[in-house]
């Protein structure tokens, strides 16, 4: 028998934000955006009671929802402005796109799994997030019809920053992408595009599912 009092929603939110700050998420806009989106809406089934832990969790189609501190650090590294158009590669649960939607003008998000896109769209509607456009597609190719983008966020690991995505980044734009072998620890890279080319900054070690070409079976 557990005699500990159940945590209130306010206490849970305070603990959640404290976890983010202690792991390096300090940008006030990013913290505000993450405070406004309930991660519990994006975690279903047997893992629902772990939605507020700072840990990645399984979601359908063999994918994961990233741990909140990594979502926060990637969003922070992206330096999103309120007038920006952002491309997210790898919709997954939709949690990262929901965070981005509070920081920019429009989010395009693409995933190879139709089920994930449909479930994420339902959650976006539930939250009234109408500046997110979700599509089923091969994210490694980006969305050339909507390019160029001010910011690109890739939530799956590539061996190198994908050429089609680099080409769809505006001059002055930023892309954040995990790079490395899929079965090893990867490095989170920030790519900045200038008039003369691309600059690369290594941010931290991470572990993501691999970026896979083509469409999924579900």
C-alpha positions in Angstrom: 0.0 0.0 0.0 1.3 3.4 -1.0 0.5 6.1 1.6 2.3 8.9 -0.4 -0.2 11.7 -1.5 -0.8 11.8 -5.2 1.0 14.7 -6.9 -1.3 17.5 -8.0 -1.2 18.8 -11.6 0.5 22.0 -10.4 3.2 20.1 -8.5 3.7 17.8 -11.5 4.2 20.8 -13.8 6.7 22.5 -11.4 8.7 19.3 -11.1 8.6 18.9 -14.9 9.9 22.4 -15.5 12.5 22.0 -12.8 13.8 18.9 -14.6 14.1 20.9 -17.8 16.1 23.7 -16.2 18.5 21.4 -14.4 19.3 19.8 -17.7 20.1 23.0 -19.5 16.8 24.2 -20.9 16.9 27.9 -19.9 15.4 29.9 -22.8 12.2 31.5 -21.3 10.2 31.2 -24.6 11.0 27.5 -24.8 10.1 26.8 -21.2 6.9 28.7 -21.6 6.0 26.7 -24.8 6.8 23.4 -23.0 4.8 24.5 -20.0 1.8 25.1 -22.2 1.8 21.6 -23.9 0.8 18.6 -21.8 3.1 15.7 -22.7 0.5 13.4 -21.2 -1.7 13.9 -24.3 1.0 12.4 -26.5 1.8 9.3 -24.5 -0.9 6.5 -24.6 -1.3 3.0 -23.3 0.9 1.3 -20.7 3.4 4.2 -20.6 0.9 6.9 -19.9 1.7 7.1 -16.2 5.4 7.9 -17.1 4.6 10.9 -19.4 6.1 13.4 -17.0 9.4 11.6 -16.5 12.5 12.9 -18.3 12.8 9.8 -20.4 12.1 8.6 -24.0 9.1 6.3 -24.2 7.9 3.9 -26.9 5.1 4.9 -29.3 3.5 2.9 -32.1 5.4 1.9 -35.3 8.6 1.2 -33.5 9.2 4.8 -32.8 9.8 6.8 -29.6 8.8 10.1 -28.0 12.0 11.9 -27.1 12.8 12.8 -23.5 11.5 16.3 -22.7 14.9 17.7 -21.9 16.2 16.7 -25.3 13.1 18.2 -26.9 13.8 21.4 -25.0 17.5 21.5 -25.9 16.9 20.9 -29.6 14.2 23.6 -29.6 16.5 26.0 -27.8 19.3 25.3 -30.3 17.0 26.0 -33.2 16.5 29.7 -32.0 13.0 29.8 -33.5 11.5 33.3 -34.2 7.8 34.2 -34.2 7.7 34.8 -38.0 9.7 31.6 -38.9 8.4 28.7 -40.9 9.8 25.4 -39.5 10.1 22.0 -41.1 10.1 19.0 -38.7 11.3 15.7 -40.1 9.8 12.9 -38.0 6.4 13.8 -36.6 6.3 10.8 -34.2 3.9 11.5 -31.4 3.5 15.1 -32.4 4.9 16.5 -29.2 7.9 18.3 -30.7 5.7 19.9 -33.4 3.3 21.1 -30.7 6.1 22.8 -28.8 7.4 24.4 -32.0 3.9 25.7 -32.9 3.9 28.0 -30.0 7.2 29.6 -31.1 6.8 30.2 -34.8 4.4 31.2 -37.6 4.0 27.7 -39.1 5.2 24.2 -38.7 5.3 21.6 -41.5 5.9 18.1 -40.1 6.4 15.0 -42.1 6.5 11.3 -41.1 6.7 8.1 -43.1 4.1 6.4 -40.9 0.5 7.3 -41.7 -0.8 6.1 -38.3 1.5 8.5 -36.4 0.5 11.4 -38.6 -3.2 10.7 -38.2 -2.9 10.4 -34.4 -0.8 13.5 -34.1 -3.3 15.5 -36.2 -6.1 14.4 -33.9 -4.1 15.7 -30.9 -3.3 19.0 -32.7 -7.0 19.5 -33.3 -7.8 18.7 -29.6 -5.3 21.4 -28.6 -6.4 23.9 -31.2 -3.0 24.0 -32.8 -4.0 25.1 -36.3 -0.6 26.4 -37.5 0.8 22.8 -37.9 0.5 21.1 -41.3 1.2 17.3 -41.0 2.0 15.2 -44.0 2.8 11.5 -44.7 6.0 11.4 -46.7 9.7 10.5 -47.0 11.2 13.0 -44.5 14.7 12.5 -45.8 13.6 14.4 -48.9 12.0 17.2 -47.0 9.2 19.1 -48.5 10.6 20.8 -51.6 7.2 22.3 -52.6 7.1 24.3 -49.3 10.8 25.2 -49.2 12.9 27.1 -48.3 12.5 27.0 -44.5 13.8 29.3 -41.8 14.4 26.3 -39.5 14.6 22.6 -39.9 14.5 20.1 -37.1 15.3 16.4 -37.7 14.2 14.0 -35.0 15.9 10.9 -36.4 19.6 10.2 -36.9 21.3 10.4 -40.3 24.9 9.4 -41.1 25.3 12.9 -42.5 23.0 15.9 -42.7 20.8 15.0 -45.6 21.6 17.0 -48.8 17.9 17.6 -49.8 17.3 19.2 -46.3 20.4 21.3 -46.5 19.2 22.6 -49.9 15.8 23.5 -48.4 17.3 25.7 -45.6 17.2 29.4 -46.2 20.3 31.5 -46.1 20.5 32.6 -42.5 18.6 29.5 -41.5 19.4 26.8 -38.9 19.0 23.1 -38.9 19.4 20.8 -35.9 20.0 17.1 -36.7 21.4 14.1 -34.9 24.3 12.6 -36.9 25.9 9.2 -36.5 25.5 5.5 -37.0 22.1 4.3 -35.9 23.5 1.6 -33.5 25.9 4.0 -31.8 25.8 7.2 -29.8 25.1 10.1 -32.1 26.0 13.8 -32.0 23.5 16.5 -32.1 24.6 19.0 -34.8 23.5 22.6 -35.4 23.9 23.6 -39.0 23.9 27.3 -39.9 23.6 28.4 -43.6 25.3 31.6 -44.7 26.0 33.2 -48.1 29.2 31.2 -48.4 28.1 27.8 -47.2 27.3 25.8 -44.0 28.8 26.0 -40.5 28.5 23.0 -38.2 28.5 23.1 -34.4 28.5 19.9 -32.2 26.1 20.3 -29.3 25.9 17.1 -27.3 25.7 13.3 -27.5 22.2 11.9 -28.1 20.5 8.7 -29.3 17.7 8.7 -31.8 16.0 6.1 -34.1 17.5 6.1 -37.6 16.3 8.3 -40.4 14.8 5.9 -42.9 14.1 6.6 -46.5 10.7 5.7 -48.1 7.3 5.3 -46.5 6.4 3.0 -43.6 3.9 0.2 -43.8 1.5 1.8 -41.2 
